[in-house]
Amino acid sequence: MTRSWPLFVGHLALAIGLAMGTRPAQALEGGTATNSFLALGEIGSASGVLIADNWVLTAAHVAKGLAAGSTFTSLQGSSVISAIELFSGQPFPAHDIALVQLSTALTGEHAVLNDTVVLDSQVATLGPLTAASARNHHPNGYAATTAVSATVQDDVDTGTNTVNWLLTEGGTVQGGDSGSALFLGQVMDSSSAALLGIASALITFDDGRPSQSGYVQVAAYKTWIDDTLGASGQQATWVSAVPEPSLPILLITGGLIAGVAARRGQRATR
């Protein structure tokens, strides 16, 4: 389902983001500034994660807002963006993931990707997680967070969208953190941590519950990522960081795998 998008100059993506409730940039909630997480970088007014010499993962709504001449800048260097690949052309929040190709290779630290989708039945076994962003802290920032659920679909607004989100509480993403990273474990760097997801949205509730951050699970798009990078002669590094569920668990959870975990509230792109 690869779709190429040319870079463009304009304000359409910004206007769409504001209509959805994007707020001005704030610090990653509870975040700590760090010189680590070298795979993270700034892309446009948001974040991205370097996964190969010439390839960066980010949120689709971030990629759609890039202008001609945009760059990806990390502590390892800077490179002009040459192409954008979206998994889907559907509007936010459906399949909010994109690959950005760099014109010049960055050959330092790359993130390693978790290769198994986390099911809702496995969330309680994940333990502490780490949110990390290249925006709002200088040069990078990270914060402890905890997964609360996993969902394939979301129907906060009208209609039903396939989102493949891992939802977390604590270390909440704020404006400008879109495209940032969620790592397995309580880590202080991305060099050996498994990348679980890419920051997509902030979900707020009217009943006083804590806000939740929605991260697109990279494992749900493994085939697409491999095919896209493979066409350029490169590849991502995958690790089996989350055990696959046993057959009895699959039978018990049943519809959870393809079901809807409704989140009633207000959702904003980050």
C-alpha positions as CSV (number, residue, x, y, z in Angstrom):
1,M,0.0,0.0,0.0
2,T,3.0,2.3,-0.6
3,R,2.1,5.7,-2.0
4,S,4.6,8.3,-3.0
5,W,4.0,12.0,-2.2
6,P,6.0,14.8,-3.7
7,L,7.2,17.5,-1.4
8,F,5.1,20.6,-1.6
9,V,5.0,24.2,-0.3
10,G,1.8,25.3,1.4
11,H,-0.2,25.5,4.6
12,L,-2.9,22.9,3.9
13,A,-1.5,20.4,6.5
14,L,-1.2,23.2,9.1
15,A,-4.8,24.3,8.5
16,I,-6.0,20.7,8.9
17,G,-4.0,20.3,12.1
18,L,-5.4,23.4,13.7
19,A,-9.0,22.3,12.8
20,M,-8.3,19.1,14.7
21,G,-7.2,20.9,17.8
22,T,-3.4,21.0,17.6
23,R,-2.1,23.2,20.4
24,P,1.1,25.2,20.5
25,A,4.2,23.2,21.4
26,Q,4.9,22.4,25.0
27,A,7.5,20.3,26.8
28,L,7.1,16.5,26.9
29,E,5.2,16.1,30.1
30,G,7.6,15.0,32.9
31,G,10.4,15.0,30.4
32,T,14.2,15.3,31.0
33,A,16.6,16.9,28.6
34,T,19.3,14.6,27.3
35,N,22.1,14.4,24.8
36,S,21.2,10.7,24.1
37,F,18.7,9.1,21.7
38,L,20.9,9.8,18.7
39,A,18.4,8.2,16.3
40,L,15.8,10.9,17.1
41,G,15.8,14.1,15.1
42,E,13.7,17.2,14.2
43,I,11.6,17.0,11.1
44,G,9.6,20.1,10.2
45,S,8.1,21.3,13.5
46,A,7.9,17.7,14.9
47,S,10.1,14.6,15.3
48,G,11.2,11.5,13.4
49,V,13.3,8.4,14.1
50,L,16.2,7.3,11.9
51,I,15.9,3.6,11.1
52,A,18.4,3.2,8.3
53,D,21.0,5.4,6.6
54,N,18.6,7.2,4.4
55,W,15.2,6.5,6.1
56,V,13.2,8.1,8.9
57,L,10.0,7.0,10.4
58,T,7.5,9.7,11.4
59,A,3.7,10.3,11.6
60,A,1.8,10.7,8.3
61,H,0.3,13.9,9.4
62,V,3.8,15.3,10.0
63,A,5.0,14.1,6.6
64,K,2.1,15.6,4.8
65,G,3.0,19.0,6.2
66,L,6.6,19.1,5.1
67,A,7.7,21.8,2.6
68,A,10.2,21.6,-0.2
69,G,13.7,21.8,1.3
70,S,12.7,20.4,4.6
71,T,15.4,18.6,6.6
72,F,15.9,15.9,9.2
73,T,18.3,17.1,11.8
74,S,19.7,14.9,14.6
75,L,22.8,15.0,16.8
76,Q,24.4,12.8,14.1
77,G,23.9,15.4,11.3
78,S,21.4,16.9,9.0
79,S,20.0,15.8,5.6
80,V,17.6,17.2,3.1
81,I,14.4,15.2,2.5
82,S,14.2,13.8,-1.0
83,A,10.9,11.8,-0.9
84,I,8.0,10.8,1.3
85,E,6.2,7.5,1.4
86,L,2.8,7.2,3.1
87,F,1.3,3.8,4.0
88,S,-2.1,5.2,3.1
89,G,-3.5,8.4,1.8
90,Q,-6.4,8.3,4.3
91,P,-6.9,11.3,6.5
92,F,-5.8,11.4,10.1
93,P,-5.9,9.4,12.3
94,A,-6.0,6.3,10.0
95,H,-2.6,4.6,9.4
96,D,-0.7,7.7,10.8
97,I,2.7,6.5,9.7
98,A,5.1,7.6,7.0
99,L,8.7,7.0,5.8
100,V,10.8,9.9,4.8
101,Q,13.8,9.4,2.5
102,L,17.0,11.4,3.0
103,S,19.2,12.7,0.2
104,T,22.4,12.2,2.2
105,A,23.0,9.1,4.4
106,L,23.3,9.4,8.1
107,T,25.5,6.4,9.1
108,G,25.5,6.6,12.9
109,E,23.0,5.2,15.3
110,H,19.7,3.7,14.0
111,A,16.7,2.6,16.0
112,V,15.9,-1.1,16.2
113,L,12.2,-2.0,15.7
114,N,10.0,-4.3,17.6
115,D,8.7,-6.9,15.2
116,T,5.6,-8.2,17.0
117,V,2.3,-6.3,17.5
118,V,1.4,-5.8,21.1
119,L,-2.1,-7.1,21.8
120,D,-4.4,-5.6,24.4
121,S,-4.0,-8.8,26.4
122,Q,-0.3,-8.3,26.6
123,V,-0.2,-4.6,27.7
124,A,0.0,-5.4,31.4
125,T,3.2,-7.5,30.9
126,L,5.1,-4.7,29.1
127,G,6.4,-2.9,32.3
128,P,7.8,0.6,32.1
129,L,8.2,2.3,28.7
130,T,10.1,5.4,27.6
131,A,8.8,8.2,25.5
132,A,11.5,10.3,23.7
133,S,11.2,13.3,21.5
134,A,13.5,15.6,19.5
135,R,11.3,18.6,20.2
136,N,10.6,20.8,23.2
137,H,13.7,19.8,25.1
138,H,17.2,20.5,24.0
139,P,18.6,18.7,22.3
140,N,16.3,15.7,23.1
141,G,13.9,14.8,25.9
142,Y,12.6,11.6,27.4
143,A,10.1,10.5,30.1
144,A,8.8,7.4,31.7
145,T,5.4,6.2,30.6
146,T,3.1,3.2,30.9
147,A,0.9,1.4,28.4
148,V,-2.8,1.1,29.3
149,S,-4.3,-0.5,26.2
150,A,-3.8,-1.5,22.6
151,T,-6.4,-1.1,19.8
152,V,-6.5,-1.7,16.1
153,Q,-9.4,0.7,15.6
154,D,-10.6,3.9,17.1
155,D,-13.9,5.7,16.8
156,V,-13.4,8.8,18.9
157,D,-14.8,10.9,16.0
158,T,-17.2,10.0,13.3
159,G,-16.5,6.8,11.5
160,T,-14.0,4.0,12.3
161,N,-10.3,4.3,11.6
162,T,-7.6,1.7,11.6
163,V,-4.9,3.2,13.8
164,N,-2.9,0.3,15.4
165,W,-2.3,2.3,18.5
166,L,-0.6,1.5,21.7
167,L,-2.1,3.9,24.3
168,T,0.0,5.2,27.2
169,E,-0.5,7.4,30.3
170,G,2.2,9.5,31.8
171,G,5.0,11.3,29.9
172,T,2.2,12.6,27.7
173,V,3.1,13.9,24.3
174,Q,2.4,17.6,23.7
175,G,2.2,19.8,20.6
176,G,5.3,19.2,18.5
177,D,6.0,15.7,19.7
178,S,4.3,14.1,16.7
179,G,6.5,11.5,15.1
180,S,8.5,10.9,18.3
181,A,9.4,7.5,19.7
182,L,8.1,5.0,22.3
183,F,10.7,2.5,23.4
184,L,10.3,-0.7,25.4
185,G,11.8,-0.5,28.9
186,Q,13.0,2.3,31.1
187,V,15.9,3.4,29.0
188,M,18.2,6.4,28.6
189,D,19.2,5.9,25.0
190,S,17.9,4.3,21.8
191,S,21.0,2.4,20.9
192,S,19.7,-1.0,22.1
193,A,16.1,-0.3,23.0
194,A,13.3,-1.7,20.9
195,L,11.1,0.9,19.1
196,L,7.5,0.1,19.8
197,G,5.7,3.1,18.3
198,I,5.5,6.5,16.7
199,A,3.6,9.3,18.4
200,S,0.4,10.0,16.6
201,A,-2.2,11.7,18.9
202,L,-3.2,12.9,22.3
203,I,-6.6,11.8,23.6
204,T,-8.2,13.8,26.3
205,F,-11.3,12.9,28.3
206,D,-14.3,15.0,29.6
207,D,-14.6,12.9,32.8
208,G,-11.3,13.9,34.4
209,R,-9.3,10.8,33.4
210,P,-5.7,11.3,32.6
211,S,-4.8,12.1,29.0
212,Q,-3.5,9.2,26.9
213,S,-0.9,9.3,24.1
214,G,-1.6,7.2,21.0
215,Y,1.5,5.6,19.4
216,V,1.3,3.8,16.0
217,Q,2.8,0.4,16.5
218,V,5.6,-0.1,14.0
219,A,5.2,-3.9,14.0
220,A,1.8,-3.5,12.3
221,Y,3.6,-2.1,9.2
222,K,6.6,-4.4,9.1
223,T,6.0,-5.7,5.6
224,W,5.5,-2.2,4.2
225,I,8.6,-0.8,5.9
226,D,10.7,-3.7,4.7
227,D,9.4,-3.4,1.1
228,T,9.9,0.4,1.0
229,L,13.5,0.3,2.3
230,G,14.3,-2.8,0.3
231,A,13.5,-0.9,-3.0
232,S,16.4,1.4,-2.2
233,G,18.7,-1.4,-1.1
234,Q,18.5,-0.7,2.6
235,Q,16.9,-2.5,5.5
236,A,15.7,-1.9,9.0
237,T,16.8,-3.9,12.0
238,W,14.0,-5.8,13.8
239,V,14.0,-7.5,17.1
240,S,11.6,-9.8,18.8
241,A,11.2,-7.7,22.0
242,V,7.6,-8.7,22.8
243,P,6.8,-12.5,23.0
244,E,4.0,-13.7,20.7
245,P,0.9,-14.7,22.7
246,S,0.2,-18.4,23.2
247,L,-2.7,-20.0,21.4
248,P,-4.9,-20.2,24.5
249,I,-4.5,-16.4,25.0
250,L,-5.4,-15.8,21.4
251,L,-8.6,-17.9,21.7
252,I,-9.6,-16.1,24.9
253,T,-9.0,-12.6,23.6
254,G,-10.8,-13.4,20.3
255,G,-12.3,-10.2,19.0
256,L,-9.8,-8.0,20.9
257,I,-7.3,-8.5,18.1
258,A,-9.6,-6.9,15.5
259,G,-12.0,-5.1,17.9
260,V,-12.6,-1.5,18.8
261,A,-11.3,0.0,22.1
262,A,-13.4,3.2,22.0
263,R,-11.9,6.3,23.4
264,R,-14.6,8.9,24.0
265,G,-13.0,12.4,24.2
266,Q,-11.2,14.9,22.2
267,R,-8.2,13.8,20.0
268,A,-5.6,16.1,18.7
269,T,-2.6,15.5,16.4
270,R,0.6,16.1,18.2
